[in-house]
């Protein structure tokens, strides 16, 4: 058999195996389809193989292995899934390995975030964006803005960030010699790094943001999230009188971890989420343990338009049980649950198998009928007031009105500041990132550093040198934003990502506004406690 034919057979076998997961496999889980349905399925698959055979035999250029892989991995399978819904997805071997790494929350390497970035001459280099606190790269003194020159003596020229990342990962205890160019230094700086276990916490920031009020930033839901949340609560201790949970931009993750996190704030037995599908039995998840007795404190949850999936499960559960005040923007609106099936060769199929419902019975999935994939993810018209006339109406435990469809609507709206022309100009020139390299080239800062008039004057001069056009009015009108970002980038470069996030959180206007709603959250908590006491008394 010719090699091209063998490749076609392998690819078609793989494609049909994927179809089987989406059809025949699920069908066996439920019940046999009608003979007519099975015949239609076979006819459709035959049509695909017929089309593929015509392409393979007659296409103007020969189908190489790479072309065949693209036809299957980038064409047939993703296109099939996108017709179903926006969230069913296929993972090729590289994407599947990355997904598993993200779920586990750790890997073995040197601990730095890198990306490919062109210099002023247009030459692309791999640059350090930040280092993870406590990692080999962080301890050795590698800084954001450092450009990788070589790894173990081999030039990094022509390598993209993925290739560099793969080289830097390796067995714990092994060495990697990394040479970098740094602004202010004439010669490359060489670091001998010893690879180690690199944790990627999902709670990347947890501290007392003001006396008696704890703050936790939850970036995603992976295998360690609920334990990280508990560690933060334990660290805050009995002095905590209120909690702000920041889940802005949290894309979701593992459902069981969302349930386990919710469990820490609800009463034992409270419904967290239910899911209903076709191929598997309906499932109901409840709080198995509940918050510790006597640990009653107000909770404010800060969300935005990119808060999705598992993060919406937590937000919906705490809102429906009147346990937290939800503030910010209406969330993304993902009410579909994907089950990941491993197909073959370390590939995975994330197939929508359930719809999930909040405790009040809300399905918060946003309508995607007739909407392009780009518009579904990135385009939402916030100028028009939300039309709730066609949304299902539900009630929280305390009788507050909440709505299904279109995400979790916050109890109190906090709009994200719109980006203006000055901000776009500064960010498009990497103004803050490049300024941090310039400012720290020949000096260090300590944690008492403040952005004073001298620093601002230096930043203004740097912007003019970089040909960023602005007026004094532009600068004055955006002064708090400028100060926040200068401090964030300088602290990230000098002390690591955690201290950078800490510095930014202290100056974040949305966080500051969210904290003002703690009295409303306190009233909500007290009303819920009274309702529970009255319910208990009526049962006696």
N, C-alpha and C positions, 0 to 999 in steps of 0.2 A: 504493500500500500504506500503511495507517495506520501512524503512528509506533510505536504499541505493537506492532504485528505485526513491523515492521522490527527492533525491539529484541529481540523473541522469536527471530527468525531468527538475528540476530547472536549472541545468548547460546547458542542451541542449537548453532550452528555451532562456537562456542568449546568448549562442553561435549563435543561429539562429537570435536573435535580432541584434547582431553585424553584421552578414552577411547581414541582411536586410538594414542596414545603408550603407554598401558598395555596395549593389546591387539594391534590390527592391526599396528602398527609393530614391536613386539617379535616378533610372530608371523612377520613377513617375515624377521627376522634369524635365526630358527631353522629353521622349516620350516612348510609350510602346515598349517593345522588340518584336521581332517576336515570333510566337508561338513556333518555334523550339528552340529559345534561352531560352524561359521560361521553356520549357520541359527539356532542358539540365541542367538548374539551379536546377530544382526540383530533377532530377535524381542524380545530384552530392550531394545535401544535404541529400537525402535518403541514398546514399552510406556512407556518414559520420556517420549518425545515426545508420546504420547497423553495421559499424565497432565499434562504441562506444558501442553498445549493446553486441557485442561479447566480447569486453574487459571487460565490466561491469559484465558479467555473468561467464566468464571463466578465468580471470586473476588469477594467483597463490595466490595472497594476496587479501584480501577484499579491496574494494575501500572506504577508509575513506573520510570524508569531505575534509581534507587537500589534499588528493590525487586527488580528483575530481577537487578541485580548481586549483591544479597544471596542471592537464590535460587541463583545459580550459584557465586559466590565463597565464600560462607559456608555454603551448604547442600549442593548436589548434589556438587560435587567433593570437599570435605573429607570428607563422609560416606562417599563411595565409597572414598576412600583409607584411612580409619580402619578399615573392614571388613577391609582387607588386612593391615595391621600398624601398630604405633604410630608408625613413623618415616617412612613415605611421607607427603609433605606437599606442599601447593600454596602458591605464593607469588604474591600479587597484585602489581601493579606496584610499590607502595611497599615491600612486604616483599622483593621480588626485588632492588630497588635496594639495600636495606639489607644483604641477604645478600652481594651482590657487593662492597659497601664493606667489610664485615667480612672477606671473604676477601683483599682487596687489602691491608688493613692501613693504609690512610691515606685522607685526604680533604682538601678545601680548606675552611678555615673559621677559627675563632678559638680553638678548643681548650678547650672546657669541657664538663663533664658536667652536664646540667640535668635537673630533674624538676618536675612539677606537684605542689604541696603546699599544703594549706589552712593558713591562719594560725589564731590562737586564736578569731577571730570566725567561722571557717568559710569565709572567702573564699579561693578558690584562686589562688595566684600561681605563677609559674615561678621556681624557686630554683636557685642554683648549688650543686651537690653537691661538685665538686672541679674543679680545672684540670689540664691535662696539662703536665707539666714542659717548659719551653722554649717553650710555645705563646704566641701573642700575648696571650691572656687572662692567663696566668700571669705573663708579663713585665710586663704593665701593672699588676698588683696586684689583680686581681679575686680574691675569696676565697669559699670555701664559706660558704653562708648569705646571700650577697648576693641580693636579690630584684630581678629585672629589671623596670624601670619602663617603659622605652621603647627602641626600636631605630630609629636614624636619625630621631628625632623623632616616631615613631609609637608610640602607647601600646601596651603589651603586655597590657593588661587584656583578658580574655576569650580570650587565646591559650593553647593548650596547649603542652606541651614540644615536640611534633613540629613544630608550626607555627613556634615560635621557632627550633628547630634548622634548619629549612629556610631561614628568613630569614638566619640567621647564616652559613650556608654560601654560598660564592660563589667567584668567580675569584681566583686568587692576586694579591696586590698591591692589591686593592680595599679601601676603608675601610668600617668599620661603627662608628657612634657608639652606644655602649651606656650607658644610665643605670641605676644600681642604687640601691636603698635598703640601707643597712647599719646594723646596730645600733650605737648610740652617735653617729650622725650625724643632724643635724636635716634636712639637705637631700640630695637624690640626688647621687651621685657620677657624673660623666660620664667615660667612657673612649673614646679614639679608637683603635680596633683596626684593624690592617692584616691582612687575611686571608692565610694562608700554608698550606703543605703541613703537615698535622697527622698525624704518624705515630702509629699505635696499636699499639705493640709487643705481641707475644704473650709475650715474656719481659720482664715489667715490673719485675723485680727480680733482680739478679745481683751478689753481693758475697761476700767471704770472711767467713762467719758466725762462724768461729773460726780460729785459726792453722792453716793448712794445709788447711782444709775450705771448699770453695766451695759456694754455695747459689744455685740458680736456680729461679724461680717461672714456670712455663709455663701461661698462662691459656687458650690455645686453639691450634689448628693452622691457620695461614693461610699465604699465599704467602711470607712472610718468616721463618717460624719456625726452620727449620734454620739459616739464616744468623745469626739472632739467638743461637741456642744456640752456634754456632761462635764468634761474637764474644765471648760470655761465657767460653768455654773459653780463648780466646786471651788475654783480659784476666787470667784467673787465672794463666796461665803455668805454668812448670815447678815452682813452689813448691807447687802444689796436690797434696795427698796423699789427698784424699777428696772426694766430691761428693754433695750432697743435692739431688735433683730433686723439687720440690714440684708435684704435678699435682692437688691437691685442687680439686674443683669444675670441672675442665677438661672441657667438654662435647664435645671432639673437634674435627673440622674436616676438613681436606684429608688424604686418605690418603697421597698422595705425600710430604707434609711429615713425616708420622709415620714413613714409611720412611726418609727422608733423615736425620731425627734419630737413629733407631735405628742407622743406618749408622755414626755417629760413635763408637759404643761397642762394636760387635760386630766379629768377624773378617771379613775379606773373604770373600764367598761364603756367609756364614751366611744361612739363611732368616729373613726378617723376618715375612712374613705371606703367606698364600695366600687367594684368593677364588674361589668357585665359584657359578655362576649358570646360568640357562637360556638367556638371549638372546645371551650373548657367551661367547667362549672363556674357560676357566679361566685365572687369572693367578697367577703366583708372583713375589714380590718378594724380592730378596736384597740383602745389603750389597755395594755395588759397589766401595767403597773401603776400608772398615774403619777402626778406630781406628789412629792413628799408631803406628808401631813403638816399643815401649818405654813407651808411655803407659798403664801399668797402675796403676789406682787403684781403691779400693773405691767402690761406688755404692750409695746408699740412695734408693729411690723412695717418696715419701710420697703415698698416695692416700686417697680416701674414697668414700662411696656415690654421689657425684655426678661421679666420674671416669668418663668414658664414651668409647666409640667410638675415635677415633684415639689418645686417651690410653691406652686399654686395649690397643691394638695395640702401643704402645711398652712398656708395662708387661709385657704377655705375652711379647714377644720377649726382653726383658732377663731375665725370670724363667726362661723355658724354656731359655735358653742359660747359665743360672747366672752372668749378668754383673752382676746387681744383686739386692739384697735388697729385696723389696717389703714395706712396712710401712703400717699404717693400718687402714682398713675395707675390706670387700669392695666392689669397684667396681660400677658401675651394671649392667653386663651387656648391652651393645649389640653384637651380633655381626652386624649387618646393614649393608650398604653401599648408599648411595643414589647414583644417577646423576641429575644435574640436567639436564632437557631444557627448553630454552627453547621455549615454546609459541607465543605471539603477544603483541603489545603489551607486551613486556618483562615477561611473566609466566613463571614457571618451575614445573616439576613435578619434585620430588625423589622419585623412585620407587626402591623397593628392588629392586636388580638382582642382588645377590650376597649370599652368606653369607661371612664371613671366618673363617679358622682360624689360630690361633697356630702357631709352629714345631713344637710337640709334637703338633699336630692337634686342639687344643681349639676347639670352637665355644662361645663364652662367652655367647651370647644367653640372656637370662632368659625364662622362660616367660610368654607374655602371653595364652594361651588363657583365655577366660572372665573376663578381668580388665578393669575399666573403665580408660579412659585416665587418669583422675585417680589411681586406685590404682596403676597401672603406674608412673607417674612419681613419686608422692609418698608412697606407703604401703608400708612394708616392716616386717615384724615382727622386730625384733632381739632381742626377749625370749627367743624360742625358739632353741635351738642349731640351726645349719644341718644339715639332713638331707642327707648326701652319699651315701646308699645307692643312689639312682637316678642319680647323676651319673657321667659317663664318667671313667675314671681314666687319666691319662697320666703320662709321666715326663719330667723335664728331662734335659739332656745329662748331668748328673752323677748321674742316677738318683733325684732327689727326686720325690715324688708331687705332682701337681697335678691339678686337677679342671676338667672342662668344664661349661658351663651355669652361669647365675647370677653371672657376672662373674669378675673375677680375685680369687682368695682371697689375702690377704696372707700372707707368710711369718711375720710377727710382727704381732699385732693391737694397734692403738692406738685405743682408743675416743675418740670426740669427746665432750667434756663435755656432759652434758645441761643444757639451759637450765632454770634454776629460777625461782621466782616473783619473786624480787628482780630478776633480769636482765630478765625479761619486762616488769616494771613500768617499769624505767629505759628500756628500748629503745622501749616503746610510747609514751613521752612524749618521744622523741627527745632523751633526757637528755644524751648525750655531744655530739651535734651542736650542740644549742642552747647547751650550756655553753661549747663552743669559741667561739661567737659572742660570748657574754657575757664570757668571760675575755680575749679578744683585742680587745675593743671599744676599749680605751684603753691597750693595752700590746702589746709585741712580746716574743717569746722567741727564744733562740738555740739552737743544736744541742746545747748542754751542759745543756739544761733537764731537770730531773727532777721527778717528781711527789712533792713532799714533804708534810709535815703541813699546811703552810699552804694548799697547793693542794687537798688533800683536805677541809680545813675549808670552803674556798670552795665546793667541789663539793657537800658536804652541805647547806650553806645554800641553794644553788641548787635542789637536789632538793626541799627543804621548800617553797621559794617556788613551785615548779611542782606542789605537792601530790602528790608521789610518796611514798607511805607505805612506811616500812621501819623496821626495828629496828637497834640498834647491832650485834646479833649478825649480822643480814643483811649489813651493810656489812663487818664484820670477816671473815665467812666468804667473801666474794667480793672481798677486797682486791686480790689479784694481777690479777683480771679488770678491776676498776675502774681500777687504775693503767695497765694495758696500753691500755685504750680511751681514757682521758683523753689519754695521750701520742699515740696514733694520730691522734685527731681534731685535737689542737692542732698536731701536726707537719704533717698534711695541709693544714690551713688556712694555716699560716705559710709552709711550704716547698714544698708541692705533694704530689701523690699518691705519688710514688716515696719521698720521705722518710717519709711516713706509713706506707707499707707496710714500709719498713725498720724503723721504730720498733716496729711490731707484731710483725714476724718475730722480733726480738730477744727478745720477751717471750712468744712463743707456746708454750704447754706441749706441744703435739703436735710442733712442730719440735724442741723441747728433748729430748723423748723419742726422736724419730727419730734424733737425733745420737748417742744412746747405743748404737745398733745398728751403728755404724761398724766396731767390731771383728769382729762377725759377718759383715758385708759383706766385710771384709778376708779372713777365713777362707774365705769362699765364692769369692772371687777367686783366692786362692792354690791352692785345691783344683782350680779350673777350669784354671789354668795347668799344674798338675802333670799333670792328665788329658790336656791337649793335648800336653805333652812326651812322655808315655808313648805316646800314640797315634802321634806322629811317629817315635819310636824304633822302634816295632813295624813301621812301614812300610819301614824301611831294610833 
